[in-house]
Each structure stands twice: as C-alpha cells, then as structure tokens.
Amino acid sequence: MGGSRAERAPAPPSAPAQPSAPATVPAQRRGAWSGQTERLRAAATTEPGRLRIIGAVLALLVVAFGAVTAMEISGRASAADDVVSRSQPLSADAAAIYRSLADADTMAASGFLAGAQEPRNVHEQYERDIRDASRLLVKAAAGTDATTRSRHEIATLNELLPVYTGLIERARANNRQGLPLGGAYLRYANQKMSDELLPAAERLYVAETGRLGRDSADARQFPYLSLVAGVVVLAALVWLQRRNYRRTNRVFNHGLLAATAAATVLLLWMAVGHTVARTELRAAMVHGQESLDVLNNARISSLKARANENLTLVARGAVLTEDGTADKYETDYTTGMKALGTQLTKAGKLADNLQGRDPVAKAITSVSEWQARHRKARATDDNGDYDGALKQIIGPEGTTGESFHEVDTALEKALAHEQGEFTRSATDGRGALGGLPVGAAALAVLGAAAVVVGVNRRLSEYR
C-alpha cells in the first residue's frame, strides 16, 4: 500500500546535552530569609505585629537584666564569701604563725636565763608555740595555690623551723651542762629566727593580707552594668505602658504592671543589698582589719622586745651593734619598745568602742611600767649585780616579765575583740548578698512571663 510505503520523516536531531543547573539551595535560603524579612516588615506595619515584636524584645531585655544581675552579684557574693571563709582566716593564721614563732623565741631565751633547770611552764609554752606554728603552716599550705608567693614562704618556714629547733636543743643541752657554748647556740638560733624565719612569716602575712584586701575590693565593686540594665528595662516598660495608654486610653495592663513590679523589686533589692554589703565589708576592713593589723604588729613588737631583753643578759655585752658602740640586744629592745608605743597609740585611735579601747589603754600603762622596771634592772646589771638584775627580769612579781605578760594579755584581749568585730561585719556583708543571684533569675523569669501575658492580653483585643 502507498501509505505503508511512505517513509516516515526523519526525527530531528537531538539537542546537545546541556550542563546541569547549579544547585538552588543557596538561592532557596536567600529566598526564605527574604521571605521572613518581608513577613516581619509586613507585620511591623500593623499594630498587632508591632506589639508582638515589642513584647518579644522587652521580654528578652527583662531576661538579660536578670542574667546580668545574677552574674555580677554572684561574683560579688563569691568574693564576700572568700573574705569571710578564706582570705581573712588565712591572714589571721599568718599573723598567728608570726606570733607563735616570736613567742617561741622569747620562751627559749626566758628558759635559758632560768638556768640549767628550765621552768616547766616556760618549756611547755615553747613546745606549744612550735606545735601551733607547724599546725598553722600545714593549714595555710592547704588553703593557698602552689604558684602563689605564700606557698613559697610556707616552704621556706617549713625548711627553717627544724633548723631553729635543733639549735635551741643544742643550746639547752649545753646550758644544762653549764657550758658557755649554750649561749652561742642560743644567739645563733635567735639570729636565725630574726633574720630568716620572722621575715618569711612577715612576708606570708603581708601576702595573705593583700589577698584579703583584693577580695574585699572585689566584693565591694558596685554592679554598674546591672544598674544600667535595670534602668533601661524599667524605662522600656514605662514607655510601653504609656504607649498603650495613648492608643487605647486604658490606664492599667496587669501583665505589664507585674513585670514592672518584678523589675523594680529586683533593682531595689540589688541596689540596697549591695549597698549594705559594701558598707559592712568596708566597716570590717576599716574598723576590724586595720585594727587587727596594728595590734598584731604591736604584739609582735612586744615579743621581740622581750626576747631582746632576755638576750641582753644572755650575751652580757658580747654582741655589739655594727658600729661597735652599743649592746646590740639592748639597742634592739629600745627600738622595739618605741615601735610598740607608736603602734599602741594608733590602735587606741582606731578602736571605735570602749571594749576595744580599754585593753589598749591597759597595754599602754603596762608598757610604761615595763620600761621603768627595765631601766632599774639595767642599772642593777651595770653596777655588777647580774643575779639581782636577773631576778628583776624573770622573777614572778614586780619584774619586767610580769609587765610583759600584762601587755601580752591585754593585746590578746584587744585582738579577740577586733576579730569579733571584723567577723560580724563581714558576715553581715556576705549575708546582704545571700539569695540575690537566685532571686534575680526568678524575678527575671517572672517579669518576662508577665510581659508576654500583658502583650497577649492586648493582642486579644484585635481578634
């Protein structure tokens, strides 16, 4: 058939293969982002849309206010806790180490002066001082970091203390046998104490007191960022409520009022709590720690003066000052007593109540009596009556030893009072910040939720 014989038209040549189209994912993402932007822009042109945006931003501001406050106050509270539980106890322990070492040196000299048979109470006091110093060094090492200057001083004291006690034991052994070499060992031990141990203990005390000052300053630093954030949040809440009032003529929105109340409570709590904490911590430093510092130095000065007074009789003029014109120990005693008088005068001015002033006044009176008795004992010794001078130095009554004991007892009482003053003020300062970080977080969540509720209440009027 003709139709079957007809040839079909050839198919057109196939088009060459085109390269695959580039991935459209970035374009899709750009389109999605643009779409969201357009929707937000469109929503912002309507009052309900604007309210939603404003409400979301304000809720975030309230949460940010709470987070910033919790963060800042947590840092202040942690520093205040360090003041009470770490820094000041370590500073007090460092001062106690210094006092224990100085008192041990004084007791060693007093026992040596008593002769071959050292009084039992003097020896026991010496042993107690050495044990206390060793125990406090272990405690201080546990509370300090390995990289700090304090740890280095603690290691130095731990190395030197056995050397000192060994010298004292040699001095005792020679003294019991009546050998003059005992006095040389005692003087060498005193030199080791004065030139190495006590300076290391003083550096430890300075380092720990410095850390106390830094912790107190950190705790008293005012939380300016939280204050600014709180003012901004309150201003924004007031602005939104004024805006609603101008648009709806309605005075109150319960949700926004609740958010404003929560923000106001948090701001006032932060401001008042931190102000109280600053005041108490500052009082602890000014009326407590400054007095403690002066009284600790006064007590150490009295201990060193007593040791030098004893060593004046032990050396019998064998050790002179560098210029060779005077007895070294008598000169050091005079210098120490002048420093003690200056420190007691300053302590009396720092004492802010009768309980603090009375023991300082007692110490001042006893120092005057001590100096008068010392002059009498020195005159007796200068006249060649060594035994008579010795009785005026170490006897039970009417001696310089009795006056020293009265000074030491009065200073111990003053220190206990000032320590109590510091602890009370610092604890009150720490307590003023207690619960504030958690309260800030809770009030922020409550305020943000109240903003959402208030805005949603307003949006319901458009449905």
Secondary structure, DSSP 4 states (H G I P E B T S, - for coil): -HHHHSPPPPPPPPPPPPPPPPP-HHHHHHHHHHHHHHHHHHHTTSHHHHHHHHHHHHHHHHHHHHHHHHHHHHHHHHHHHHIIIIIHHHHHHHHHHHHHHHHHHHHHHHHHHT-SS--HHHHHHHHHHHHHHHHHHHHHHHTS-TTSHHHHHHHHHHHHHHHHHHHHHHHHHHHHTT-THHHHHHHHHHHHIIIIIHHHHHHHHHHHHHHHHHHHHHHHS--HHHHHHHHHHHHHHHHHHHHHHHHH-----HHHHHHHHHHHHHHHHHHHHHHHHHHHHHHIIIIIIHHHHHHHHHHHHHHHHHHHHHHHHHHTT-SB-TTSSSBHHHHHHHHHHHHHHHHHHHHHHH--SHHHHHHHHHHHHHHHHHHHHHHHHHHHHHTT-HHHHHHHHHSSSSSHHHHHHHHHHHHHHHHHHHHHHHHHHHHHHHHHTTTHHHHHHHHHHHHHHHHHHHHHHHHGGG-
